Amino acid sequence: MMAVSGEQALAGERMIRMPSCLLKLTRVVLSHKPWALFFLIFVFISFTYHKFYWGIWEDSENRLPTYDLSAEIVCAHYVTSPINISGEPPPSAGNVFFVETSEQTSPSYLFSCSVESAARTHPESRVVVLMKGLAKENASLPKHWAFSLLRCFPNVEIQPLNLTELFSGTPLAQWYVQHQRHQEPHFLAVLSDACRIVLMWKFGGIYLDTDFIVLKNLQNLTNALGIQDHDVLNGAFLSFKSKHKFMELCMQDFVEDYNGWVWGHQGPELLTRVFKKWCNIKTIETMSCQGVSALAPDVVYPIPWQDWKKLFEAVSASELHQLLKNTYAVHIWNKLSHGTKLEIHSQALLAQLYSQFCPATYAKMKEDSEVLSKRAV
């Protein structure tokens, strides 16, 4: 018989309690005016959605590998190829930002690959990784292979994310101190949306989500963002000069049209509605107006989110070249793809991207896979 931990028992007790609470609420509501029934339905749907969303989030975190393997990396063993693999002289340098708004301090392979690929393609830039989980830590980083590996790249900096300090002097400062916002179901995603537009406005440079693999230097894409699909912009990649008016308008819209209960309202939908106002248009297409560019999907979103499974399908070298010839970076859509097993030694598109654009992370993946295979025997 399987032993049940105290935590599991507590979780079970909560699951038992909740239906009785809802039954009591039902009796109270039905004893009053009929309109109150609508309130009950709203509460029930909101609760169910909230639990479903966070169930997916917690499940995805639990599925991340937590291998008890060596945290120490010998740089000469993993970082053997030249840092600049873009084949072109680097343009004027600017910061490249990554942000982790959860308390996570155990980066995944994809996280490591994102930072490594950015560091390799932007050798003259500071690649700054801001992590909320480090804010309360001491000066030293946690012992983890990804931190050790990323320290092999001299242009990578891993720093604490101080949100109060970041939002200070912006319209988002008052929004952040409203602690009831922190209980909203999409708060971590909304917080990430907030960080990226403030970083672009305050410092300028490039922002990337931690599920990108960078293929080419992005510095030539200035004051730009990518079209995700028909008539929708996405902020997983942003490139702007500091204090740009477009980012200022995004910050204003963030607080004036705030709705943290609708997925994407503070992210892709915000950027889309601000761009439409900026350009005075109803439909977005590949274009540039008033100095801001909406890039074609194949520039940074060559694989549509609806086709994310293609990342795990085998492709030939010629197919890969054709697919990526106009592409600067590939978004991996981790929210959808995180539960899919990648065959590391296969010709899957994602495996080939790891191999070519973050070879140090790829080498670590292969090594860990071999160690685990031997343990399983």
Salt bridges, closest charged atoms under 4 A:
GLU13 OE2 - ARG17 NH2 2.25
ASP59 OD2 - ARG63 NH1 2.31
GLU103 OE2 - LYS132 NZ 2.49
GLU116 OE2 - ARG120 NE 2.79
GLU157 OE1 - ARG126 NH2 2.84
GLU184 OE2 - ARG181 NH1 3.47
ASP193 OD1 - ARG196 NH2 3.82
ASP209 OD1 - ARG196 NH2 3.22
ASP211 OD1 - HIS331 NE2 2.92
ASP231 OD2 - LYS276 NZ 2.83
GLU248 OE2 - LYS245 NZ 3.54
ASP253 OD1 - ARG273 NH2 2.84
ASP257 OD2 - HIS265 NE2 3.73
ASP257 OD2 - ARG273 NE 3.21
GLU269 OE1 - HIS265 ND1 3.54
ASP307 OD2 - LYS310 NZ 3.97
GLU367 OE1 - HIS77 NE2 3.83
ASP368 OD1 - LYS364 NZ 3.14
